[in-house]
Amino acid sequence: MAIRYEDLSLNPEEKSAAMLNFVGFTYHHNVKEFLDTHTKSDGTEAGTARDSKTAPFHWRNTLSEEEVFSIQNECTEAMQLWGYRALEIGEKLSELEPVISLHNFVI
């Protein structure tokens, strides 16, 4: 089984259940409770909870376009293999949706 960080972050319950099933464990209600309390946060509370849906894309707000293009040049093959869409010249980095569905890929 292969899983991307972004897929797990965007769908923590579904992907956690799939991973547990893959290794022969059941998806216990305590797992759901843990995920509910640790992957959904509005940022107003202190602690370990985070909004898992925004975490994997935070780099779009911190990297420059030049840094992204440099990374893409070095990682082209891996990005294609794992289903990541590259930023194109003229696109807004903050609006980039970099994750492509893996259902279309054969690994």
Gaussian input, Z-matrix of N, CA and C with variables (Angstrom, degrees):
# hf/3-21g

backbone

0 1
 N
 C     1     B1
 C     2     B2     1     A1
 N     3     B3     2     A2     1     D1
 C     4     B4     3     A3     2     D2
 C     5     B5     4     A4     3     D3
 N     6     B6     5     A5     4     D4
 C     7     B7     6     A6     5     D5
 C     8     B8     7     A7     6     D6
 N     9     B9     8     A8     7     D7
 C    10    B10     9     A9     8     D8
 C    11    B11    10    A10     9     D9
 N    12    B12    11    A11    10    D10
 C    13    B13    12    A12    11    D11
 C    14    B14    13    A13    12    D12
 N    15    B15    14    A14    13    D13
 C    16    B16    15    A15    14    D14
 C    17    B17    16    A16    15    D15
 N    18    B18    17    A17    16    D16
 C    19    B19    18    A18    17    D17
 C    20    B20    19    A19    18    D18
 N    21    B21    20    A20    19    D19
 C    22    B22    21    A21    20    D20
 C    23    B23    22    A22    21    D21
 N    24    B24    23    A23    22    D22
 C    25    B25    24    A24    23    D23
 C    26    B26    25    A25    24    D24
 N    27    B27    26    A26    25    D25
 C    28    B28    27    A27    26    D26
 C    29    B29    28    A28    27    D27
 N    30    B30    29    A29    28    D28
 C    31    B31    30    A30    29    D29
 C    32    B32    31    A31    30    D30
 N    33    B33    32    A32    31    D31
 C    34    B34    33    A33    32    D32
 C    35    B35    34    A34    33    D33
 N    36    B36    35    A35    34    D34
 C    37    B37    36    A36    35    D35
 C    38    B38    37    A37    36    D36
 N    39    B39    38    A38    37    D37
 C    40    B40    39    A39    38    D38
 C    41    B41    40    A40    39    D39
 N    42    B42    41    A41    40    D40
 C    43    B43    42    A42    41    D41
 C    44    B44    43    A43    42    D42
 N    45    B45    44    A44    43    D43
 C    46    B46    45    A45    44    D44
 C    47    B47    46    A46    45    D45
 N    48    B48    47    A47    46    D46
 C    49    B49    48    A48    47    D47
 C    50    B50    49    A49    48    D48
 N    51    B51    50    A50    49    D49
 C    52    B52    51    A51    50    D50
 C    53    B53    52    A52    51    D51
 N    54    B54    53    A53    52    D52
 C    55    B55    54    A54    53    D53
 C    56    B56    55    A55    54    D54
 N    57    B57    56    A56    55    D55
 C    58    B58    57    A57    56    D56
 C    59    B59    58    A58    57    D57
 N    60    B60    59    A59    58    D58
 C    61    B61    60    A60    59    D59
 C    62    B62    61    A61    60    D60
 N    63    B63    62    A62    61    D61
 C    64    B64    63    A63    62    D62
 C    65    B65    64    A64    63    D63
 N    66    B66    65    A65    64    D64
 C    67    B67    66    A66    65    D65
 C    68    B68    67    A67    66    D66
 N    69    B69    68    A68    67    D67
 C    70    B70    69    A69    68    D68
 C    71    B71    70    A70    69    D69
 N    72    B72    71    A71    70    D70
 C    73    B73    72    A72    71    D71
 C    74    B74    73    A73    72    D72
 N    75    B75    74    A74    73    D73
 C    76    B76    75    A75    74    D74
 C    77    B77    76    A76    75    D75
 N    78    B78    77    A77    76    D76
 C    79    B79    78    A78    77    D77
 C    80    B80    79    A79    78    D78
 N    81    B81    80    A80    79    D79
 C    82    B82    81    A81    80    D80
 C    83    B83    82    A82    81    D81
 N    84    B84    83    A83    82    D82
 C    85    B85    84    A84    83    D83
 C    86    B86    85    A85    84    D84
 N    87    B87    86    A86    85    D85
 C    88    B88    87    A87    86    D86
 C    89    B89    88    A88    87    D87
 N    90    B90    89    A89    88    D88
 C    91    B91    90    A90    89    D89
 C    92    B92    91    A91    90    D90
 N    93    B93    92    A92    91    D91
 C    94    B94    93    A93    92    D92
 C    95    B95    94    A94    93    D93
 N    96    B96    95    A95    94    D94
 C    97    B97    96    A96    95    D95
 C    98    B98    97    A97    96    D96
 N    99    B99    98    A98    97    D97
 C   100   B100    99    A99    98    D98
 C   101   B101   100   A100    99    D99
 N   102   B102   101   A101   100   D100
 C   103   B103   102   A102   101   D101
 C   104   B104   103   A103   102   D102
 N   105   B105   104   A104   103   D103
 C   106   B106   105   A105   104   D104
 C   107   B107   106   A106   105   D105
 N   108   B108   107   A107   106   D106
 C   109   B109   108   A108   107   D107
 C   110   B110   109   A109   108   D108
 N   111   B111   110   A110   109   D109
 C   112   B112   111   A111   110   D110
 C   113   B113   112   A112   111   D111
 N   114   B114   113   A113   112   D112
 C   115   B115   114   A114   113   D113
 C   116   B116   115   A115   114   D114
 N   117   B117   116   A116   115   D115
 C   118   B118   117   A117   116   D116
 C   119   B119   118   A118   117   D117
 N   120   B120   119   A119   118   D118
 C   121   B121   120   A120   119   D119
 C   122   B122   121   A121   120   D120
 N   123   B123   122   A122   121   D121
 C   124   B124   123   A123   122   D122
 C   125   B125   124   A124   123   D123
 N   126   B126   125   A125   124   D124
 C   127   B127   126   A126   125   D125
 C   128   B128   127   A127   126   D126
 N   129   B129   128   A128   127   D127
 C   130   B130   129   A129   128   D128
 C   131   B131   130   A130   129   D129
 N   132   B132   131   A131   130   D130
 C   133   B133   132   A132   131   D131
 C   134   B134   133   A133   132   D132
 N   135   B135   134   A134   133   D133
 C   136   B136   135   A135   134   D134
 C   137   B137   136   A136   135   D135
 N   138   B138   137   A137   136   D136
 C   139   B139   138   A138   137   D137
 C   140   B140   139   A139   138   D138
 N   141   B141   140   A140   139   D139
 C   142   B142   141   A141   140   D140
 C   143   B143   142   A142   141   D141
 N   144   B144   143   A143   142   D142
 C   145   B145   144   A144   143   D143
 C   146   B146   145   A145   144   D144
 N   147   B147   146   A146   145   D145
 C   148   B148   147   A147   146   D146
 C   149   B149   148   A148   147   D147
 N   150   B150   149   A149   148   D148
 C   151   B151   150   A150   149   D149
 C   152   B152   151   A151   150   D150
 N   153   B153   152   A152   151   D151
 C   154   B154   153   A153   152   D152
 C   155   B155   154   A154   153   D153
 N   156   B156   155   A155   154   D154
 C   157   B157   156   A156   155   D155
 C   158   B158   157   A157   156   D156
 N   159   B159   158   A158   157   D157
 C   160   B160   159   A159   158   D158
 C   161   B161   160   A160   159   D159
 N   162   B162   161   A161   160   D160
 C   163   B163   162   A162   161   D161
 C   164   B164   163   A163   162   D162
 N   165   B165   164   A164   163   D163
 C   166   B166   165   A165   164   D164
 C   167   B167   166   A166   165   D165
 N   168   B168   167   A167   166   D166
 C   169   B169   168   A168   167   D167
 C   170   B170   169   A169   168   D168
 N   171   B171   170   A170   169   D169
 C   172   B172   171   A171   170   D170
 C   173   B173   172   A172   171   D171
 N   174   B174   173   A173   172   D172
 C   175   B175   174   A174   173   D173
 C   176   B176   175   A175   174   D174
 N   177   B177   176   A176   175   D175
 C   178   B178   177   A177   176   D176
 C   179   B179   178   A178   177   D177
 N   180   B180   179   A179   178   D178
 C   181   B181   180   A180   179   D179
 C   182   B182   181   A181   180   D180
 N   183   B183   182   A182   181   D181
 C   184   B184   183   A183   182   D182
 C   185   B185   184   A184   183   D183
 N   186   B186   185   A185   184   D184
 C   187   B187   186   A186   185   D185
 C   188   B188   187   A187   186   D186
 N   189   B189   188   A188   187   D187
 C   190   B190   189   A189   188   D188
 C   191   B191   190   A190   189   D189
 N   192   B192   191   A191   190   D190
 C   193   B193   192   A192   191   D191
 C   194   B194   193   A193   192   D192
 N   195   B195   194   A194   193   D193
 C   196   B196   195   A195   194   D194
 C   197   B197   196   A196   195   D195
 N   198   B198   197   A197   196   D196
 C   199   B199   198   A198   197   D197
 C   200   B200   199   A199   198   D198
 N   201   B201   200   A200   199   D199
 C   202   B202   201   A201   200   D200
 C   203   B203   202   A202   201   D201
 N   204   B204   203   A203   202   D202
 C   205   B205   204   A204   203   D203
 C   206   B206   205   A205   204   D204
 N   207   B207   206   A206   205   D205
 C   208   B208   207   A207   206   D206
 C   209   B209   208   A208   207   D207
 N   210   B210   209   A209   208   D208
 C   211   B211   210   A210   209   D209
 C   212   B212   211   A211   210   D210
 N   213   B213   212   A212   211   D211
 C   214   B214   213   A213   212   D212
 C   215   B215   214   A214   213   D213
 N   216   B216   215   A215   214   D214
 C   217   B217   216   A216   215   D215
 C   218   B218   217   A217   216   D216
 N   219   B219   218   A218   217   D217
 C   220   B220   219   A219   218   D218
 C   221   B221   220   A220   219   D219
 N   222   B222   221   A221   220   D220
 C   223   B223   222   A222   221   D221
 C   224   B224   223   A223   222   D222
 N   225   B225   224   A224   223   D223
 C   226   B226   225   A225   224   D224
 C   227   B227   226   A226   225   D225
 N   228   B228   227   A227   226   D226
 C   229   B229   228   A228   227   D227
 C   230   B230   229   A229   228   D228
 N   231   B231   230   A230   229   D229
 C   232   B232   231   A231   230   D230
 C   233   B233   232   A232   231   D231
 N   234   B234   233   A233   232   D232
 C   235   B235   234   A234   233   D233
 C   236   B236   235   A235   234   D234
 N   237   B237   236   A236   235   D235
 C   238   B238   237   A237   236   D236
 C   239   B239   238   A238   237   D237
 N   240   B240   239   A239   238   D238
 C   241   B241   240   A240   239   D239
 C   242   B242   241   A241   240   D240
 N   243   B243   242   A242   241   D241
 C   244   B244   243   A243   242   D242
 C   245   B245   244   A244   243   D243
 N   246   B246   245   A245   244   D244
 C   247   B247   246   A246   245   D245
 C   248   B248   247   A247   246   D246
 N   249   B249   248   A248   247   D247
 C   250   B250   249   A249   248   D248
 C   251   B251   250   A250   249   D249
 N   252   B252   251   A251   250   D250
 C   253   B253   252   A252   251   D251
 C   254   B254   253   A253   252   D252
 N   255   B255   254   A254   253   D253
 C   256   B256   255   A255   254   D254
 C   257   B257   256   A256   255   D255
 N   258   B258   257   A257   256   D256
 C   259   B259   258   A258   257   D257
 C   260   B260   259   A259   258   D258
 N   261   B261   260   A260   259   D259
 C   262   B262   261   A261   260   D260
 C   263   B263   262   A262   261   D261
 N   264   B264   263   A263   262   D262
 C   265   B265   264   A264   263   D263
 C   266   B266   265   A265   264   D264
 N   267   B267   266   A266   265   D265
 C   268   B268   267   A267   266   D266
 C   269   B269   268   A268   267   D267
 N   270   B270   269   A269   268   D268
 C   271   B271   270   A270   269   D269
 C   272   B272   271   A271   270   D270
 N   273   B273   272   A272   271   D271
 C   274   B274   273   A273   272   D272
 C   275   B275   274   A274   273   D273
 N   276   B276   275   A275   274   D274
 C   277   B277   276   A276   275   D275
 C   278   B278   277   A277   276   D276
 N   279   B279   278   A278   277   D277
 C   280   B280   279   A279   278   D278
 C   281   B281   280   A280   279   D279
 N   282   B282   281   A281   280   D280
 C   283   B283   282   A282   281   D281
 C   284   B284   283   A283   282   D282
 N   285   B285   284   A284   283   D283
 C   286   B286   285   A285   284   D284
 C   287   B287   286   A286   285   D285
 N   288   B288   287   A287   286   D286
 C   289   B289   288   A288   287   D287
 C   290   B290   289   A289   288   D288
 N   291   B291   290   A290   289   D289
 C   292   B292   291   A291   290   D290
 C   293   B293   292   A292   291   D291
 N   294   B294   293   A293   292   D292
 C   295   B295   294   A294   293   D293
 C   296   B296   295   A295   294   D294
 N   297   B297   296   A296   295   D295
 C   298   B298   297   A297   296   D296
 C   299   B299   298   A298   297   D297
 N   300   B300   299   A299   298   D298
 C   301   B301   300   A300   299   D299
 C   302   B302   301   A301   300   D300
 N   303   B303   302   A302   301   D301
 C   304   B304   303   A303   302   D302
 C   305   B305   304   A304   303   D303
 N   306   B306   305   A305   304   D304
 C   307   B307   306   A306   305   D305
 C   308   B308   307   A307   306   D306
 N   309   B309   308   A308   307   D307
 C   310   B310   309   A309   308   D308
 C   311   B311   310   A310   309   D309
 N   312   B312   311   A311   310   D310
 C   313   B313   312   A312   311   D311
 C   314   B314   313   A313   312   D312
 N   315   B315   314   A314   313   D313
 C   316   B316   315   A315   314   D314
 C   317   B317   316   A316   315   D315
 N   318   B318   317   A317   316   D316
 C   319   B319   318   A318   317   D317
 C   320   B320   319   A319   318   D318

   B1=1.4497
   B2=1.5214
   B3=1.3048
   B4=1.4607
   B5=1.5199
   B6=1.3094
   B7=1.4620
   B8=1.5226
   B9=1.3159
   B10=1.4604
   B11=1.5265
   B12=1.3110
   B13=1.4596
   B14=1.5264
   B15=1.3154
   B16=1.4647
   B17=1.5276
   B18=1.3272
   B19=1.4598
   B20=1.5294
   B21=1.3272
   B22=1.4576
   B23=1.5267
   B24=1.3189
   B25=1.4617
   B26=1.5184
   B27=1.3226
   B28=1.4591
   B29=1.5234
   B30=1.3342
   B31=1.4704
   B32=1.5302
   B33=1.3385
   B34=1.4647
   B35=1.5286
   B36=1.3250
   B37=1.4673
   B38=1.5230
   B39=1.3226
   B40=1.4690
   B41=1.5244
   B42=1.3257
   B43=1.4699
   B44=1.5218
   B45=1.3404
   B46=1.4680
   B47=1.5207
   B48=1.3314
   B49=1.4648
   B50=1.5267
   B51=1.3257
   B52=1.4646
   B53=1.5256
   B54=1.3356
   B55=1.4652
   B56=1.5211
   B57=1.3233
   B58=1.4626
   B59=1.5247
   B60=1.3026
   B61=1.4625
   B62=1.5292
   B63=1.3103
   B64=1.4582
   B65=1.5310
   B66=1.3351
   B67=1.4636
   B68=1.5320
   B69=1.3468
   B70=1.4540
   B71=1.5171
   B72=1.3260
   B73=1.4689
   B74=1.5178
   B75=1.3217
   B76=1.4658
   B77=1.5262
   B78=1.3118
   B79=1.4646
   B80=1.5261
   B81=1.3089
   B82=1.4562
   B83=1.5273
   B84=1.3282
   B85=1.4706
   B86=1.5282
   B87=1.3292
   B88=1.4681
   B89=1.5309
   B90=1.3224
   B91=1.4671
   B92=1.5147
   B93=1.3179
   B94=1.4682
   B95=1.5235
   B96=1.3194
   B97=1.4627
   B98=1.5299
   B99=1.3279
   B100=1.4662
   B101=1.5290
   B102=1.3249
   B103=1.4634
   B104=1.5259
   B105=1.3152
   B106=1.4653
   B107=1.5234
   B108=1.3160
   B109=1.4644
   B110=1.5215
   B111=1.3380
   B112=1.4632
   B113=1.5247
   B114=1.3114
   B115=1.4673
   B116=1.5182
   B117=1.3175
   B118=1.4667
   B119=1.5176
   B120=1.3166
   B121=1.4514
   B122=1.5156
   B123=1.3171
   B124=1.4659
   B125=1.5206
   B126=1.3364
   B127=1.4539
   B128=1.5169
   B129=1.3167
   B130=1.4553
   B131=1.5183
   B132=1.3227
   B133=1.4549
   B134=1.5258
   B135=1.3257
   B136=1.4625
   B137=1.5202
   B138=1.3135
   B139=1.4590
   B140=1.5124
   B141=1.3208
   B142=1.4614
   B143=1.5211
   B144=1.3163
   B145=1.4688
   B146=1.5244
   B147=1.3272
   B148=1.4605
   B149=1.5209
   B150=1.3169
   B151=1.4619
   B152=1.5183
   B153=1.3153
   B154=1.4637
   B155=1.5194
   B156=1.3269
   B157=1.4617
   B158=1.5266
   B159=1.3303
   B160=1.4588
   B161=1.5293
   B162=1.3092
   B163=1.4647
   B164=1.5295
   B165=1.3355
   B166=1.4658
   B167=1.5259
   B168=1.3117
   B169=1.4659
   B170=1.5244
   B171=1.3131
   B172=1.4594
   B173=1.5342
   B174=1.3135
   B175=1.4669
   B176=1.5250
   B177=1.3227
   B178=1.4701
   B179=1.5238
   B180=1.3292
   B181=1.4623
   B182=1.5189
   B183=1.3236
   B184=1.4631
   B185=1.5261
   B186=1.3228
   B187=1.4630
   B188=1.5246
   B189=1.3117
   B190=1.4576
   B191=1.5248
   B192=1.3160
   B193=1.4701
   B194=1.5185
   B195=1.3237
   B196=1.4692
   B197=1.5224
   B198=1.3378
   B199=1.4624
   B200=1.5302
   B201=1.3255
   B202=1.4626
   B203=1.5187
   B204=1.3421
   B205=1.4624
   B206=1.5282
   B207=1.3213
   B208=1.4640
   B209=1.5242
   B210=1.3306
   B211=1.4684
   B212=1.5281
   B213=1.3161
   B214=1.4711
   B215=1.5173
   B216=1.3288
   B217=1.4697
   B218=1.5225
   B219=1.3242
   B220=1.4597
   B221=1.5247
   B222=1.3193
   B223=1.4678
   B224=1.5330
   B225=1.3135
   B226=1.4633
   B227=1.5223
   B228=1.3181
   B229=1.4634
   B230=1.5285
   B231=1.3237
   B232=1.4684
   B233=1.5226
   B234=1.3220
   B235=1.4606
   B236=1.5201
   B237=1.3126
   B238=1.4608
   B239=1.5229
   B240=1.3116
   B241=1.4583
   B242=1.5193
   B243=1.3301
   B244=1.4542
   B245=1.5234
   B246=1.3118
   B247=1.4580
   B248=1.5092
   B249=1.3341
   B250=1.4562
   B251=1.5216
   B252=1.3235
   B253=1.4577
   B254=1.5195
   B255=1.3148
   B256=1.4577
   B257=1.5286
   B258=1.3143
   B259=1.4545
   B260=1.5247
   B261=1.3117
   B262=1.4650
   B263=1.5246
   B264=1.3147
   B265=1.4621
   B266=1.5270
   B267=1.3137
   B268=1.4529
   B269=1.5159
   B270=1.3297
   B271=1.4664
   B272=1.5270
   B273=1.3228
   B274=1.4529
   B275=1.5152
   B276=1.3113
   B277=1.4586
   B278=1.5238
   B279=1.3233
   B280=1.4634
   B281=1.5292
   B282=1.3336
   B283=1.4672
   B284=1.5275
   B285=1.3293
   B286=1.4651
   B287=1.5246
   B288=1.3155
   B289=1.4663
   B290=1.5288
   B291=1.3391
   B292=1.4587
   B293=1.5162
   B294=1.3256
   B295=1.4643
   B296=1.5279
   B297=1.3237
   B298=1.4611
   B299=1.5281
   B300=1.3038
   B301=1.4559
   B302=1.5296
   B303=1.3115
   B304=1.4717
   B305=1.5258
   B306=1.3268
   B307=1.4660
   B308=1.5268
   B309=1.3177
   B310=1.4594
   B311=1.5137
   B312=1.3220
   B313=1.4572
   B314=1.5251
   B315=1.3098
   B316=1.4540
   B317=1.5156
   B318=1.3170
   B319=1.4738
   B320=1.5001
   A1=108.09
   A2=116.22
   A3=122.23
   A4=107.40
   A5=115.49
   A6=119.43
   A7=108.72
   A8=114.60
   A9=119.80
   A10=109.52
   A11=114.93
   A12=121.90
   A13=110.82
   A14=116.77
   A15=120.98
   A16=111.72
   A17=117.28
   A18=120.91
   A19=110.86
   A20=116.25
   A21=120.84
   A22=110.62
   A23=117.29
   A24=121.04
   A25=112.64
   A26=117.02
   A27=120.55
   A28=112.80
   A29=116.60
   A30=121.51
   A31=109.87
   A32=117.49
   A33=119.03
   A34=114.64
   A35=117.76
   A36=118.81
   A37=111.22
   A38=116.66
   A39=121.10
   A40=111.54
   A41=116.70
   A42=119.83
   A43=111.68
   A44=117.40
   A45=119.50
   A46=110.81
   A47=116.11
   A48=119.84
   A49=110.78
   A50=116.97
   A51=120.86
   A52=111.41
   A53=117.33
   A54=120.41
   A55=111.12
   A56=116.34
   A57=119.28
   A58=110.93
   A59=116.75
   A60=121.33
   A61=110.72
   A62=116.92
   A63=121.96
   A64=111.79
   A65=116.28
   A66=119.50
   A67=112.65
   A68=116.68
   A69=120.72
   A70=115.77
   A71=117.83
   A72=121.15
   A73=110.16
   A74=115.60
   A75=120.18
   A76=109.43
   A77=114.51
   A78=122.07
   A79=107.54
   A80=115.94
   A81=122.89
   A82=110.27
   A83=116.55
   A84=119.78
   A85=112.03
   A86=118.37
   A87=120.85
   A88=111.71
   A89=116.66
   A90=120.34
   A91=109.12
   A92=116.65
   A93=120.31
   A94=110.83
   A95=116.95
   A96=120.81
   A97=110.61
   A98=116.85
   A99=120.62
   A100=110.39
   A101=116.43
   A102=119.45
   A103=111.15
   A104=117.01
   A105=120.36
   A106=111.69
   A107=117.34
   A108=120.27
   A109=113.76
   A110=118.01
   A111=119.94
   A112=114.67
   A113=118.55
   A114=119.66
   A115=112.79
   A116=116.97
   A117=120.57
   A118=108.46
   A119=116.44
   A120=120.70
   A121=109.01
   A122=114.96
   A123=118.57
   A124=111.80
   A125=116.33
   A126=120.98
   A127=114.47
   A128=118.44
   A129=120.58
   A130=112.72
   A131=117.88
   A132=121.27
   A133=110.28
   A134=115.41
   A135=120.03
   A136=107.83
   A137=116.69
   A138=119.91
   A139=111.73
   A140=115.04
   A141=120.40
   A142=113.44
   A143=118.17
   A144=120.46
   A145=110.56
   A146=115.61
   A147=122.54
   A148=108.12
   A149=115.36
   A150=119.70
   A151=106.95
   A152=116.86
   A153=120.93
   A154=112.86
   A155=118.33
   A156=120.35
   A157=112.60
   A158=118.26
   A159=120.41
   A160=112.55
   A161=117.75
   A162=122.06
   A163=114.28
   A164=119.93
   A165=118.10
   A166=114.10
   A167=117.60
   A168=120.10
   A169=112.43
   A170=116.74
   A171=121.13
   A172=111.64
   A173=116.64
   A174=121.05
   A175=112.06
   A176=117.69
   A177=120.17
   A178=111.38
   A179=117.12
   A180=121.98
   A181=112.97
   A182=117.50
   A183=119.84
   A184=114.00
   A185=118.15
   A186=120.84
   A187=110.42
   A188=115.37
   A189=120.18
   A190=109.30
   A191=116.83
   A192=119.95
   A193=110.32
   A194=117.30
   A195=120.82
   A196=110.71
   A197=117.39
   A198=120.55
   A199=110.58
   A200=117.19
   A201=121.10
   A202=110.44
   A203=117.45
   A204=120.22
   A205=111.31
   A206=117.53
   A207=121.32
   A208=111.05
   A209=116.83
   A210=121.13
   A211=110.16
   A212=116.44
   A213=120.48
   A214=111.32
   A215=117.43
   A216=120.68
   A217=111.55
   A218=116.87
   A219=121.08
   A220=112.99
   A221=117.16
   A222=121.08
   A223=113.07
   A224=118.04
   A225=121.71
   A226=112.32
   A227=117.20
   A228=121.11
   A229=111.39
   A230=116.75
   A231=120.27
   A232=111.07
   A233=117.25
   A234=120.58
   A235=110.99
   A236=117.29
   A237=121.08
   A238=110.59
   A239=116.93
   A240=121.71
   A241=111.92
   A242=116.99
   A243=121.55
   A244=114.04
   A245=118.20
   A246=120.70
   A247=115.77
   A248=116.10
   A249=120.59
   A250=109.32
   A251=115.60
   A252=121.39
   A253=109.25
   A254=115.58
   A255=121.62
   A256=111.19
   A257=114.75
   A258=121.71
   A259=108.18
   A260=116.13
   A261=121.15
   A262=109.24
   A263=116.66
   A264=121.65
   A265=108.42
   A266=116.09
   A267=121.63
   A268=114.20
   A269=118.19
   A270=121.38
   A271=109.47
   A272=115.54
   A273=120.29
   A274=108.85
   A275=115.96
   A276=121.52
   A277=111.19
   A278=117.55
   A279=121.24
   A280=112.76
   A281=117.47
   A282=121.29
   A283=113.30
   A284=117.08
   A285=121.25
   A286=110.66
   A287=115.79
   A288=122.66
   A289=105.74
   A290=117.24
   A291=120.78
   A292=116.63
   A293=118.25
   A294=120.41
   A295=110.26
   A296=114.86
   A297=122.17
   A298=107.59
   A299=117.88
   A300=121.27
   A301=110.37
   A302=116.14
   A303=121.11
   A304=112.36
   A305=117.25
   A306=119.70
   A307=110.92
   A308=116.96
   A309=121.19
   A310=113.25
   A311=116.78
   A312=120.57
   A313=110.74
   A314=114.51
   A315=121.38
   A316=106.56
   A317=116.01
   A318=120.07
   A319=109.03
   D1=136.18
   D2=174.32
   D3=-121.15
   D4=139.21
   D5=179.08
   D6=-142.88
   D7=137.53
   D8=177.88
   D9=-91.15
   D10=149.36
   D11=177.84
   D12=-54.48
   D13=-43.83
   D14=-178.28
   D15=-62.65
   D16=-40.32
   D17=179.20
   D18=-63.34
   D19=-43.16
   D20=178.36
   D21=-65.98
   D22=-40.45
   D23=-179.49
   D24=-68.26
   D25=-37.89
   D26=-178.55
   D27=-76.06
   D28=-30.74
   D29=-178.18
   D30=-135.27
   D31=65.89
   D32=-173.30
   D33=-61.31
   D34=-38.85
   D35=-178.74
   D36=-69.62
   D37=-49.03
   D38=-178.85
   D39=-61.34
   D40=-47.18
   D41=-176.78
   D42=-71.99
   D43=-35.21
   D44=176.51
   D45=-64.65
   D46=-42.91
   D47=177.53
   D48=-61.11
   D49=-42.09
   D50=179.29
   D51=-64.39
   D52=-41.40
   D53=179.14
   D54=-66.27
   D55=-43.87
   D56=178.59
   D57=-62.40
   D58=-43.28
   D59=177.42
   D60=-60.81
   D61=-40.81
   D62=-178.95
   D63=-59.40
   D64=-38.31
   D65=-179.18
   D66=-94.37
   D67=6.76
   D68=173.11
   D69=90.57
   D70=16.39
   D71=177.57
   D72=-105.94
   D73=158.48
   D74=176.43
   D75=-93.29
   D76=156.42
   D77=178.81
   D78=-86.63
   D79=93.78
   D80=-176.67
   D81=-74.82
   D82=150.44
   D83=-179.41
   D84=-61.77
   D85=-25.16
   D86=176.41
   D87=-66.06
   D88=-31.04
   D89=176.28
   D90=-66.27
   D91=-45.69
   D92=177.94
   D93=-59.96
   D94=-43.97
   D95=179.38
   D96=-61.33
   D97=-44.30
   D98=178.41
   D99=-60.55
   D100=-46.80
   D101=-179.52
   D102=-63.24
   D103=-40.43
   D104=178.63
   D105=-61.21
   D106=-35.80
   D107=-177.35
   D108=-89.79
   D109=-9.36
   D110=-176.77
   D111=-121.06
   D112=-5.59
   D113=-178.78
   D114=-120.53
   D115=2.70
   D116=-179.25
   D117=-129.44
   D118=107.90
   D119=-179.90
   D120=-147.24
   D121=145.21
   D122=175.58
   D123=-95.41
   D124=3.34
   D125=177.18
   D126=85.07
   D127=1.57
   D128=-177.82
   D129=-90.86
   D130=-12.19
   D131=-177.88
   D132=-108.01
   D133=144.84
   D134=173.53
   D135=-79.91
   D136=154.41
   D137=177.29
   D138=134.34
   D139=-159.25
   D140=-174.46
   D141=-96.72
   D142=-4.60
   D143=-177.93
   D144=-73.88
   D145=139.28
   D146=177.60
   D147=-138.80
   D148=155.58
   D149=173.52
   D150=-81.65
   D151=101.24
   D152=-173.44
   D153=-66.47
   D154=-18.34
   D155=-178.03
   D156=-78.33
   D157=-21.63
   D158=179.82
   D159=-100.51
   D160=-23.59
   D161=-175.22
   D162=-55.09
   D163=-45.96
   D164=-174.81
   D165=-72.30
   D166=-8.50
   D167=-177.04
   D168=-114.75
   D169=9.53
   D170=-179.63
   D171=-59.35
   D172=-29.54
   D173=-178.50
   D174=-59.20
   D175=-25.22
   D176=179.15
   D177=-63.87
   D178=-22.32
   D179=179.94
   D180=-96.12
   D181=-12.32
   D182=-174.64
   D183=-113.71
   D184=-25.21
   D185=179.30
   D186=-92.39
   D187=149.99
   D188=174.20
   D189=-84.48
   D190=163.21
   D191=176.72
   D192=-59.74
   D193=-38.69
   D194=179.46
   D195=-61.22
   D196=-41.52
   D197=178.64
   D198=-65.37
   D199=-40.95
   D200=179.34
   D201=-63.87
   D202=-45.26
   D203=178.79
   D204=-62.28
   D205=-37.93
   D206=177.58
   D207=-63.71
   D208=-45.14
   D209=178.32
   D210=-62.89
   D211=-44.22
   D212=179.47
   D213=-60.29
   D214=-40.03
   D215=179.24
   D216=-63.18
   D217=-37.34
   D218=-179.16
   D219=-80.04
   D220=-23.34
   D221=-171.01
   D222=-120.11
   D223=22.75
   D224=-175.63
   D225=-53.75
   D226=-50.04
   D227=-176.68
   D228=-62.35
   D229=-45.90
   D230=179.87
   D231=-64.56
   D232=-40.28
   D233=179.40
   D234=-62.67
   D235=-41.18
   D236=178.25
   D237=-67.48
   D238=-43.62
   D239=-178.95
   D240=-61.36
   D241=-41.78
   D242=-174.38
   D243=-97.07
   D244=6.28
   D245=172.75
   D246=77.85
   D247=44.02
   D248=175.32
   D249=-110.08
   D250=132.44
   D251=179.72
   D252=-89.51
   D253=133.96
   D254=-178.60
   D255=-81.82
   D256=151.14
   D257=172.77
   D258=-71.12
   D259=133.03
   D260=177.67
   D261=-101.15
   D262=152.65
   D263=177.36
   D264=-58.59
   D265=131.89
   D266=-179.76
   D267=95.87
   D268=-16.53
   D269=177.28
   D270=-80.26
   D271=151.61
   D272=175.30
   D273=-84.26
   D274=125.13
   D275=-179.78
   D276=-58.45
   D277=-39.78
   D278=-177.48
   D279=-66.52
   D280=-17.23
   D281=-179.41
   D282=-105.16
   D283=0.47
   D284=-178.58
   D285=-64.63
   D286=129.67
   D287=171.60
   D288=-106.21
   D289=92.30
   D290=-168.63
   D291=-81.16
   D292=-12.37
   D293=-173.56
   D294=-99.12
   D295=122.79
   D296=177.46
   D297=-101.68
   D298=145.25
   D299=179.00
   D300=-58.91
   D301=133.26
   D302=177.66
   D303=-78.31
   D304=-7.40
   D305=179.64
   D306=-61.74
   D307=-22.65
   D308=-178.88
   D309=-91.31
   D310=-0.60
   D311=-175.04
   D312=-111.95
   D313=149.89
   D314=173.40
   D315=-114.28
   D316=121.12
   D317=-178.84
   D318=-108.98

